[in-house]
Amino acid sequence: MHFFLHMCNFCCNFVRFLDNCALMSINELYNILYKGMAFNITPDQITKVRDSYDFLRRFERDKIIYGINTGFGPMAQWRVEDEHLKELQYNIIRSHATGAGSPLNDHCVRAAMYARLGSFLQGKSGVHEDIVWLLQEFVNRNIIPYIPEHGSVGASGDLVQLAHIALCLIGEGKVHYHGEWLPTAHVLRKEGLHPVGIHIREGLSATNGTSVMTGIAAINHIEATQLLDWAVLASVWMNEIASSYDDLMSEPLNDCRRHDGQIRIAAQMRKIATGSRCLKQREHALYQGKHCEHKFKDKVQAYYSLRCTPQILGPILETLDNARRVIDEELNAASDNPIVDCETQNVYHGGNFHGDYISLEEDKVKIAMVRLIMTAERQLNYLLHDRINGILPPFLNRGTLGLQYGMQAMQFTATSTTAECQTLAMPNYVHSIPNNNDNQDIVSMGTNTAELCAKVIENAYQVMAILVMALAQATDCLEIADNLAPATAKVYADIRSFIPELIEDRPHYEEIAQIESYLKQKK
């Protein structure tokens, strides 16, 4: 029986693997957003869309199907007469374009449209292909619908935010185009494009699904993964400055803990540390010769924020790995309702629009990023606190103590920003509030969670920028630039190419922003 269950699980996973071979993915989205790659719908994908539409057009006659000839949500108990069916689809778009707050950034909106394409291209929505082609053009031509940040409870998907995309697809609302906010109709005419018409259920399908939260989550993953790489490099650089023993990243030590994330982080640290002349080898310093000292001059073991980096960053890496799997699955998922299935010749009503998968993962990523930046803040404290490190001037001050202040005030910024992240770490996945006449009696809040995660990641980059500035300053204080590993020496040289060494006091807010931009550069 155990073997049978094992084989069933294997078969299910193998089917998922085969389904995912058409893949839309975070990797492809990265290339679209940052490498200028165009998104091209394949012939197989458009065939699925056409087949789904043709089947629904035949199937829906003389049947009651939610959102085609009924009202929406709690209004589903009311039938809509045939002469009003197109009006019904336009009404859901216009009535739900009710978002508030600042607009989402262009990358998040393009990612949301990419995710919506991923849902439509499963061929489970019954939409006309026109909406798919126009979405592709919006993505490829950088036509960015206005989507306010607030509005979704993440249950019938992102109804409000997706309605703002749909509003632009029917030629209404406004878009961000070549740096300006312009009427959609004007931009469509300029680009030689035509608004989408309503055929059967385009209004409901365009507004119903998890695409906005998924798009934001995908952007978060790209930014968080890059930030983790910086945290690993910064931790190696930290240990070079502290002249730590290198066995903290050794293979035998980390392999016996058995956790894949820890093992991979340690391997990454060893690769970065290759060629360093700052790290010490315990077997040479402490395991050879006779040691008669009562008190050792050098620390036998470094502080936890330096020594335990593989153990701290390892779980973060594994959290991001799992989030990637979930996001990639969601990018290739039909998150509509109802589901139009050509293979079984049926229309299924359910809740594939519910955003729990994304909400839970984004809470985990958010918590992991808070942990990452808490570690960075403690590493910064080590550098600035002369009585802890024992080798550096207070606040890395290379000027006159008392007259100059070094990096003292930058720690205020890093600490307060880290504290805000700790507050934002509170799980949002558990904050369901019933609404919609209690039709939506338990909701995911997935888009809110993804946006809070994005805020934490943005904060974390600011703290990391201050840490990197401090690492460069500490390198100057100790005059060890020539002894750094090539990997950390390159970052030091990069920073010093646009931020000079700090001796006399000067404002730093623009420098912090410059380093943050440097850290966010996509390779």
Backbone torsions as a table, in degrees:
resi	resn	phi	psi	omega
1	MET	NA	-42.4	179.1
2	HIS	-60.8	-42.7	179.6
3	PHE	-63.3	-40.1	179.8
4	PHE	-61.6	-45.1	178.8
5	LEU	-63.8	-39.6	178.4
6	HIS	-61.0	-44.4	-179.5
7	MET	-67.2	-36.6	176.8
8	CYS	-61.3	-43.8	178.1
9	ASN	-62.8	-41.4	178.7
10	PHE	-61.5	-44.9	-178.9
11	CYS	-63.0	-42.4	178.5
12	CYS	-60.8	-43.9	179.5
13	ASN	-66.2	-36.1	179.9
14	PHE	-68.0	-39.3	176.5
15	VAL	-62.0	-42.3	177.3
16	ARG	-60.7	-40.6	179.6
17	PHE	-61.5	-45.0	179.5
18	LEU	-63.1	-42.4	178.6
19	ASP	-59.5	-33.8	-174.4
20	ASN	-83.6	2.7	-177.6
21	CYS	-72.1	-17.6	179.1
22	ALA	-84.2	19.0	-144.9
23	LEU	-59.1	130.9	156.4
24	MET	-89.3	142.4	-171.4
25	SER	-154.7	165.8	173.8
26	ILE	-59.7	-37.9	179.6
27	ASN	-61.5	-45.4	179.3
28	GLU	-65.2	-42.4	178.2
29	LEU	-59.8	-41.5	177.0
30	TYR	-55.9	-46.1	-178.7
31	ASN	-66.5	-33.6	177.5
32	ILE	-68.8	-47.0	-174.0
33	LEU	-76.0	-39.0	-169.8
34	TYR	-112.7	-14.3	-178.2
35	LYS	-116.1	-0.3	176.2
36	GLY	75.5	16.4	178.7
37	MET	-71.5	141.2	176.0
38	ALA	-84.9	149.1	174.0
39	PHE	-94.7	126.7	-177.9
40	ASN	-122.8	123.7	177.4
41	ILE	-73.0	133.7	-178.6
42	THR	-84.1	158.1	176.3
43	PRO	-56.9	-39.5	179.2
44	ASP	-63.3	-40.4	-179.8
45	GLN	-64.6	-45.7	-177.8
46	ILE	-69.4	-29.5	175.1
47	THR	-63.3	-41.5	176.9
48	LYS	-59.9	-43.5	179.8
49	VAL	-62.0	-45.8	-179.6
50	ARG	-64.2	-43.9	-179.5
51	ASP	-61.8	-41.2	179.8
52	SER	-63.9	-43.8	179.1
53	TYR	-63.9	-46.4	-178.4
54	ASP	-63.0	-40.2	177.9
55	PHE	-64.3	-45.8	-178.5
56	LEU	-63.6	-39.2	179.5
57	ARG	-59.3	-39.1	178.1
58	ARG	-75.7	-39.7	-170.5
59	PHE	-73.8	-34.2	-168.5
60	GLU	-74.0	-12.3	-178.3
61	ARG	-64.3	131.5	175.9
62	ASP	64.6	18.7	177.5
63	LYS	-120.6	157.6	173.2
64	ILE	-97.8	113.0	-179.6
65	ILE	-127.6	127.4	-177.8
66	TYR	-54.2	133.2	173.8
67	GLY	79.3	-4.1	174.5
68	ILE	-104.4	-49.6	176.0
69	ASN	-131.2	24.5	171.2
70	THR	-127.1	166.2	171.1
71	GLY	-70.5	-180.0	-176.1
72	PHE	-106.6	152.3	177.8
73	GLY	58.4	-134.5	179.3
74	PRO	-62.1	-17.1	179.3
75	MET	-80.2	4.1	-177.1
76	ALA	-66.8	-15.5	179.4
77	GLN	-76.8	-7.3	-179.8
78	TRP	-105.8	129.6	176.8
79	ARG	-80.2	143.7	175.9
80	VAL	-107.5	128.7	-176.6
81	GLU	-70.9	156.4	-172.1
82	ASP	-55.8	-38.0	-176.2
83	GLU	-69.7	-10.5	-178.1
84	HIS	-110.8	8.3	-171.7
85	LEU	-66.4	-40.4	176.8
86	LYS	-68.0	-40.5	177.4
87	GLU	-58.8	-38.3	177.9
88	LEU	-56.8	-44.2	-178.1
89	GLN	-68.2	-39.8	176.0
90	TYR	-65.8	-36.2	-177.0
91	ASN	-63.4	-38.9	-178.5
92	ILE	-66.9	-35.1	178.9
93	ILE	-67.2	-52.4	-174.8
94	ARG	-68.3	-39.9	-175.9
95	SER	-71.6	-25.0	-176.6
96	HIS	-98.2	-1.3	175.9
97	ALA	-79.4	70.1	-170.6
98	THR	-124.4	23.7	-177.8
99	GLY	-67.0	163.9	-179.6
100	ALA	-140.7	158.7	177.7
101	GLY	97.6	-173.3	-178.5
102	SER	-68.4	151.6	178.0
103	PRO	-71.4	146.9	172.2
104	LEU	-62.8	150.7	-179.4
105	ASN	-70.6	162.2	-172.7
106	ASP	-58.6	-40.5	-179.4
107	HIS	-61.5	-43.5	-179.2
108	CYS	-64.2	-38.9	-179.3
109	VAL	-69.4	-43.7	176.9
110	ARG	-62.0	-39.0	177.8
111	ALA	-64.7	-38.3	178.0
112	ALA	-64.8	-40.9	178.3
113	MET	-67.3	-38.5	175.4
114	TYR	-59.9	-44.5	178.9
115	ALA	-64.2	-37.0	178.6
116	ARG	-66.7	-39.0	173.7
117	LEU	-58.8	-41.9	178.9
118	GLY	-57.7	-39.0	178.5
119	SER	-70.0	-47.6	-179.4
120	PHE	-61.5	-38.2	-174.1
121	LEU	-74.2	-3.7	171.5
122	GLN	-72.3	-15.4	-179.3
123	GLY	69.5	37.2	-178.8
124	LYS	-122.6	10.4	-173.6
125	SER	-109.3	-20.0	-179.6
126	GLY	72.5	21.5	-178.9
127	VAL	-87.7	156.8	174.7
128	HIS	-73.1	148.2	-176.3
129	GLU	-63.7	-19.5	-179.2
130	ASP	-56.4	-37.8	-177.0
131	ILE	-70.0	-31.7	178.9
132	VAL	-69.9	-45.5	179.9
133	TRP	-64.1	-39.5	-179.0
134	LEU	-68.9	-38.4	175.7
135	LEU	-60.7	-41.9	177.5
136	GLN	-58.3	-42.5	179.9
137	GLU	-66.2	-39.4	176.8
138	PHE	-58.9	-44.7	-179.8
139	VAL	-64.6	-48.6	-173.4
140	ASN	-74.0	-29.3	-177.4
141	ARG	-98.8	9.3	179.3
142	ASN	55.6	46.7	171.8
143	ILE	-97.6	109.6	-166.3
144	ILE	-109.2	106.5	177.2
145	PRO	-60.4	148.6	175.7
146	TYR	-75.9	115.6	177.6
147	ILE	-125.5	110.6	175.8
148	PRO	-66.6	152.8	-174.6
149	GLU	-70.3	-27.3	-174.7
150	HIS	-106.7	140.2	174.8
151	GLY	156.8	-27.1	-173.0
152	SER	-96.6	138.0	168.2
153	VAL	-101.4	-1.5	171.9
154	GLY	70.1	29.3	-178.6
155	ALA	-110.2	-64.5	168.5
156	SER	-79.5	44.1	-173.2
157	GLY	69.0	-148.2	-176.6
158	ASP	-101.5	62.0	-171.8
159	LEU	-51.3	-49.6	-173.4
160	VAL	-70.2	-50.8	-178.7
161	GLN	-65.1	-39.2	177.5
162	LEU	-67.4	-30.3	176.2
163	ALA	-62.9	-32.4	177.0
164	HIS	-68.2	-35.8	173.1
165	ILE	-66.0	-46.9	-177.9
166	ALA	-61.4	-34.9	179.2
167	LEU	-59.1	-39.7	178.5
168	CYS	-73.4	-33.1	179.0
169	LEU	-65.9	-28.0	176.9
170	ILE	-92.7	10.2	172.7
171	GLY	89.0	13.7	179.9
172	GLU	-113.6	-177.8	179.9
173	GLY	71.0	-157.7	-178.2
174	LYS	-138.6	158.3	-178.1
175	VAL	-133.5	155.0	172.9
176	HIS	-90.6	117.5	-170.9
177	TYR	-142.2	116.7	-178.8
178	HIS	53.1	41.5	174.8
179	GLY	83.5	3.3	-179.1
180	GLU	-125.0	150.8	170.4
181	TRP	-91.3	118.7	-175.1
182	LEU	-131.5	155.5	174.9
183	PRO	-60.1	136.0	-178.5
184	THR	-56.7	-44.1	-177.3
185	ALA	-56.6	-39.9	179.5
186	HIS	-63.7	-44.4	-177.8
187	VAL	-68.3	-40.8	178.5
188	LEU	-59.7	-44.0	178.0
189	ARG	-61.4	-43.1	-178.9
190	LYS	-61.5	-36.6	-177.2
191	GLU	-91.0	-0.6	-179.3
192	GLY	70.0	31.0	-179.7
193	LEU	-108.6	160.2	-178.8
194	HIS	-121.3	141.4	177.3
195	PRO	-60.6	154.5	176.7
196	VAL	-73.7	138.6	171.5
197	GLY	-95.8	164.9	177.7
198	ILE	-92.4	128.2	178.3
199	HIS	-109.5	-60.9	177.7
200	ILE	-129.4	-62.1	-173.1
201	ARG	-140.7	29.6	-176.8
202	GLU	-61.0	-33.9	180.0
203	GLY	-63.1	-49.8	180.0
204	LEU	-66.1	-45.4	-177.5
205	SER	-64.2	-35.5	-179.5
206	ALA	-68.9	-23.7	-175.6
207	THR	-105.0	-5.5	-167.0
208	ASN	-114.2	103.5	178.6
209	GLY	159.4	179.5	-171.9
210	THR	-99.1	20.1	-166.0
211	SER	-69.0	-34.0	-179.0
212	VAL	-70.8	-47.9	178.5
213	MET	-62.3	-36.0	-180.0
214	THR	-68.7	-41.3	177.6
215	GLY	-61.6	-46.0	178.7
216	ILE	-63.2	-41.6	179.2
217	ALA	-61.6	-38.1	178.7
218	ALA	-64.7	-43.2	176.0
219	ILE	-63.0	-42.9	177.5
220	ASN	-57.1	-40.8	-177.8
221	HIS	-64.8	-42.6	178.2
222	ILE	-59.8	-47.6	-177.8
223	GLU	-68.9	-40.2	-177.7
224	ALA	-68.9	-38.8	179.2
225	THR	-63.6	-41.9	178.3
226	GLN	-66.1	-39.5	178.5
227	LEU	-64.0	-39.0	177.4
228	LEU	-61.7	-41.5	176.9
229	ASP	-58.5	-40.9	177.9
230	TRP	-66.1	-37.3	179.6
231	ALA	-64.1	-37.7	178.1
232	VAL	-65.6	-48.1	179.7
233	LEU	-62.3	-43.7	179.7
234	ALA	-60.7	-35.6	-179.3
235	SER	-69.8	-36.2	173.8
236	VAL	-64.6	-46.6	179.9
237	TRP	-59.8	-41.2	177.0
238	MET	-57.0	-46.2	-177.4
239	ASN	-71.5	-27.4	172.3
240	GLU	-65.1	-44.6	-180.0
241	ILE	-63.5	-40.0	-179.9
242	ALA	-78.5	-5.1	-176.3
243	SER	53.3	48.8	-177.2
244	SER	-72.5	162.1	170.2
245	TYR	-75.4	138.1	-171.5
246	ASP	-80.4	-3.5	-177.5
247	ASP	-70.8	-9.3	176.3
248	LEU	-61.4	-25.7	-179.7
249	MET	-109.5	13.0	-174.1
250	SER	-68.4	152.1	-178.6
251	GLU	-66.8	-47.8	-179.4
252	PRO	-60.5	-39.6	-179.4
253	LEU	-62.8	-49.9	-172.3
254	ASN	-80.1	-32.1	179.9
255	ASP	-64.9	-34.4	-176.1
256	CYS	-74.1	-10.7	172.9
257	ARG	-78.1	-21.6	171.0
258	ARG	76.8	-12.6	-178.8
259	HIS	-75.4	127.0	-175.3
260	ASP	-59.0	-43.5	-178.4
261	GLY	-61.2	-45.6	178.9
262	GLN	-61.7	-43.0	-178.8
263	ILE	-62.2	-42.1	-178.5
264	ARG	-71.3	-38.2	177.3
265	ILE	-64.0	-44.0	179.3
266	ALA	-61.7	-40.9	178.3
267	ALA	-64.3	-39.9	178.1
268	GLN	-64.2	-40.1	178.3
269	MET	-64.1	-42.0	179.5
270	ARG	-62.4	-39.8	179.2
271	LYS	-64.0	-44.4	179.3
272	ILE	-64.4	-37.6	-174.9
273	ALA	-77.7	-9.1	-178.0
274	THR	-55.7	126.8	178.6
275	GLY	92.0	-1.9	179.6
276	SER	-72.0	139.1	174.1
277	ARG	-110.0	14.6	-179.6
278	CYS	-99.4	-29.6	-178.1
279	LEU	-78.6	146.4	179.9
280	LYS	-101.7	153.9	175.0
281	GLN	-105.6	122.8	-175.2
282	ARG	-61.5	-36.8	-177.1
283	GLU	-66.0	-24.6	177.5
284	HIS	-86.7	-39.9	-173.4
285	ALA	-83.0	-35.7	-171.4
286	LEU	-120.6	-15.7	-175.4
287	TYR	-102.4	-2.4	179.7
288	GLN	-117.4	147.9	178.0
289	GLY	77.0	-175.6	-178.3
290	LYS	-105.4	130.5	-177.2
291	HIS	-115.5	110.9	-175.7
292	CYS	-108.7	0.8	-176.0
293	GLU	-63.1	144.6	173.2
294	HIS	-84.3	-36.9	176.3
295	LYS	-128.6	129.6	-176.7
296	PHE	-83.9	138.3	-179.3
297	LYS	-66.7	-46.8	-179.2
298	ASP	-93.0	149.3	178.0
299	LYS	-65.3	132.8	178.3
300	VAL	-70.2	-33.8	176.0
301	GLN	-137.6	141.0	-179.2
302	ALA	-77.3	166.9	174.8
303	TYR	-60.1	157.5	-174.4
304	TYR	-59.3	-37.5	-177.0
305	SER	-66.4	-16.2	174.7
306	LEU	-99.5	-48.4	-170.9
307	ARG	-76.9	-31.5	-172.6
308	CYS	-98.0	21.3	-177.1
309	THR	-56.9	-45.6	179.0
310	PRO	-60.5	-37.5	-177.9
311	GLN	-73.3	-28.4	-179.9
312	ILE	-84.7	-45.8	-176.2
313	LEU	-80.9	-21.1	179.1
314	GLY	-58.2	-52.2	177.9
315	PRO	-62.1	-29.6	177.5
316	ILE	-66.3	-43.6	177.2
317	LEU	-59.3	-44.8	-179.8
318	GLU	-66.9	-34.9	175.9
319	THR	-62.0	-44.0	178.3
320	LEU	-66.4	-36.8	177.3
321	ASP	-59.5	-45.8	-178.8
322	ASN	-68.1	-38.9	177.7
323	ALA	-61.4	-41.2	177.8
324	ARG	-58.8	-45.5	179.4
325	ARG	-58.1	-47.0	-177.9
326	VAL	-65.3	-43.0	-178.5
327	ILE	-66.2	-43.7	178.3
328	ASP	-61.7	-39.2	176.1
329	GLU	-63.0	-40.7	-178.7
330	GLU	-69.1	-33.2	176.9
331	LEU	-64.9	-21.0	-179.6
332	ASN	-113.0	25.2	-175.1
333	ALA	-112.4	147.1	171.5
334	ALA	-86.0	105.4	-175.8
335	SER	-105.9	30.1	-177.6
336	ASP	-95.0	173.8	170.8
337	ASN	-156.1	128.8	-3.5
338	PRO	-75.7	168.0	178.2
339	ILE	-93.7	127.8	-178.4
340	VAL	-100.0	111.3	-172.1
341	ASP	-114.6	108.9	-179.1
342	CYS	-67.1	-37.3	-172.8
343	GLU	-62.9	-43.4	-179.4
344	THR	-95.5	-0.2	179.1
345	GLN	55.3	50.1	-178.0
346	ASN	-148.6	163.6	175.3
347	VAL	-120.2	122.3	-173.4
348	TYR	-109.8	133.0	178.2
349	HIS	-102.5	132.2	-179.7
350	GLY	-166.8	-142.8	-174.4
351	GLY	-138.2	42.1	179.0
352	ASN	-64.7	-10.6	177.2
353	PHE	-79.7	-6.0	-174.3
354	HIS	-74.4	131.4	-167.7
355	GLY	-95.1	24.0	-174.9
356	ASP	-61.7	-38.6	-178.2
357	TYR	-59.6	-47.9	-179.3
358	ILE	-69.3	-41.7	-177.4
359	SER	-60.0	-47.4	-178.5
360	LEU	-65.1	-43.0	-179.7
361	GLU	-65.5	-39.6	-179.2
362	GLU	-69.0	-31.1	171.9
363	ASP	-63.9	-41.6	179.6
364	LYS	-65.3	-44.1	178.1
365	VAL	-62.6	-41.7	179.7
366	LYS	-60.1	-46.7	179.5
367	ILE	-63.5	-41.6	179.8
368	ALA	-62.6	-40.4	179.4
369	MET	-68.0	-34.2	175.9
370	VAL	-63.7	-42.6	178.7
371	ARG	-62.3	-41.1	178.9
372	LEU	-59.1	-46.3	-174.0
373	ILE	-78.8	-25.8	170.3
374	MET	-61.1	-40.4	177.9
375	THR	-65.0	-43.4	178.5
376	ALA	-62.5	-39.2	179.5
377	GLU	-64.4	-37.8	178.1
378	ARG	-70.0	-36.1	175.5
379	GLN	-64.2	-40.3	176.3
380	LEU	-61.1	-42.8	179.1
381	ASN	-60.6	-39.4	177.1
382	TYR	-58.6	-43.9	-178.1
383	LEU	-66.7	-36.7	-173.3
384	LEU	-87.3	-17.7	-173.0
385	HIS	-98.3	98.4	-173.4
386	ASP	-62.8	-30.2	-179.1
387	ARG	-76.7	-15.3	175.0
388	ILE	-90.1	-49.2	-176.4
389	ASN	-79.5	-31.5	176.1
390	GLY	70.9	4.0	-175.8
391	ILE	-131.9	-6.8	-173.9
392	LEU	-123.4	152.1	177.8
393	PRO	-69.4	156.8	-179.9
394	PRO	-55.7	130.2	177.6
395	PHE	56.4	27.1	179.7
396	LEU	54.6	35.6	-174.4
397	ASN	-83.1	110.7	178.6
398	ARG	-96.3	4.8	177.3
399	GLY	-95.1	-151.0	179.3
400	THR	-89.2	118.5	-179.1
401	LEU	-60.3	134.3	-177.8
402	GLY	94.1	-37.6	177.5
403	LEU	-89.0	-47.2	175.4
404	GLN	-100.4	160.4	-173.1
405	TYR	-120.4	-2.5	176.7
406	GLY	57.8	-133.4	-177.0
407	MET	-99.8	19.4	-176.0
408	GLN	-53.1	-50.1	-173.5
409	ALA	-73.7	-24.0	178.0
410	MET	-65.9	-27.5	177.3
411	GLN	-65.9	-33.1	176.9
412	PHE	-57.8	-45.0	-179.2
413	THR	-64.1	-45.9	-178.5
414	ALA	-64.0	-41.9	-177.5
415	THR	-69.4	-43.5	-179.0
416	SER	-67.3	-36.4	179.5
417	THR	-69.2	-39.4	175.3
418	THR	-62.9	-40.7	178.8
419	ALA	-62.1	-40.1	176.5
420	GLU	-62.0	-40.7	177.4
421	CYS	-61.5	-39.9	179.1
422	GLN	-62.4	-37.2	175.9
423	THR	-65.5	-42.6	-179.2
424	LEU	-70.8	-12.9	-179.4
425	ALA	-68.7	-15.8	178.0
426	MET	-52.7	127.5	-178.9
427	PRO	-58.1	132.9	177.9
428	ASN	-97.5	-20.7	180.0
429	TYR	-55.5	-28.0	-175.9
430	VAL	-92.1	6.7	-174.5
431	HIS	-97.8	47.3	178.3
432	SER	-71.2	134.4	173.0
433	ILE	-128.0	120.4	179.2
434	PRO	-61.2	146.6	177.4
435	ASN	-157.1	-171.1	176.7
436	ASN	59.5	48.1	-176.4
437	ASN	56.3	32.9	-178.5
438	ASP	64.1	10.1	169.3
439	ASN	-62.5	-44.7	174.0
440	GLN	-92.8	77.5	-172.4
441	ASP	-86.1	-14.4	169.9
442	ILE	-143.7	124.8	-172.1
443	VAL	-126.2	163.0	-172.0
444	SER	-91.1	-25.0	-171.0
445	MET	52.4	31.7	-173.5
446	GLY	-63.0	-36.5	-178.7
447	THR	-72.5	-40.4	174.0
448	ASN	-57.8	-43.2	-178.8
449	THR	-62.6	-44.7	179.3
450	ALA	-62.9	-39.6	180.0
451	GLU	-69.4	-37.8	176.2
452	LEU	-65.5	-38.8	176.6
453	CYS	-61.0	-42.7	178.4
454	ALA	-60.6	-38.5	178.8
455	LYS	-64.7	-42.5	178.4
456	VAL	-62.3	-43.4	-179.9
457	ILE	-63.7	-42.3	177.4
458	GLU	-60.2	-46.6	176.9
459	ASN	-58.8	-42.4	-176.0
460	ALA	-63.4	-37.0	176.3
461	TYR	-62.3	-35.9	179.5
462	GLN	-65.9	-42.7	178.2
463	VAL	-67.1	-41.4	179.4
464	MET	-62.6	-36.5	178.0
465	ALA	-61.0	-41.4	178.8
466	ILE	-67.3	-40.8	177.9
467	LEU	-61.3	-44.8	-179.1
468	VAL	-63.5	-38.9	175.9
469	MET	-61.4	-40.6	179.5
470	ALA	-67.8	-37.5	177.9
471	LEU	-62.4	-41.3	177.3
472	ALA	-64.9	-41.5	179.7
473	GLN	-65.5	-41.8	178.6
474	ALA	-64.1	-36.6	177.0
475	THR	-61.0	-40.2	177.0
476	ASP	-68.0	-41.5	-179.1
477	CYS	-59.0	-40.2	-177.5
478	LEU	-90.1	-9.6	-179.0
479	GLU	54.9	50.7	-176.2
480	ILE	-117.2	15.2	-176.3
481	ALA	-55.4	-37.2	-176.9
482	ASP	-74.3	-13.9	-178.1
483	ASN	-99.9	-6.0	-179.6
484	LEU	-66.8	157.4	171.2
485	ALA	-62.1	149.5	179.1
486	PRO	-52.6	-36.7	-178.0
487	ALA	-66.0	-45.7	179.7
488	THR	-76.8	-31.4	177.5
489	ALA	-63.4	-35.6	179.0
490	LYS	-64.1	-44.1	179.5
491	VAL	-64.7	-41.7	175.9
492	TYR	-56.4	-47.3	-178.8
493	ALA	-64.7	-39.5	177.7
494	ASP	-59.6	-47.1	-178.4
495	ILE	-63.5	-43.4	-177.7
496	ARG	-71.3	-13.6	177.2
497	SER	-73.1	-19.5	178.3
498	PHE	-133.2	-8.0	175.1
499	ILE	-125.8	113.8	-179.1
500	PRO	-73.7	160.8	173.9
501	GLU	-56.3	144.6	-178.7
502	LEU	-93.3	118.5	173.5
503	ILE	-124.1	-63.9	174.9
504	GLU	-90.2	147.7	-176.2
505	ASP	-61.5	142.2	176.3
506	ARG	-155.1	161.4	175.7
507	PRO	-66.0	148.2	-174.6
508	HIS	-125.0	-1.7	-172.6
509	TYR	-63.0	-36.9	178.6
510	GLU	-72.2	-33.2	178.6
511	GLU	-67.0	-40.9	176.9
512	ILE	-59.9	-43.7	179.1
513	ALA	-64.0	-37.9	178.6
514	GLN	-63.8	-44.0	179.5
515	ILE	-67.5	-38.6	176.5
516	GLU	-58.4	-44.2	177.4
517	SER	-62.2	-39.9	177.6
518	TYR	-60.7	-44.1	-178.9
519	LEU	-66.2	-27.5	-177.0
520	LYS	-89.3	-7.1	-179.9
521	GLN	-56.4	134.7	179.8
522	LYS	-92.0	132.6	-178.2
523	LYS	-83.7	NA	NA
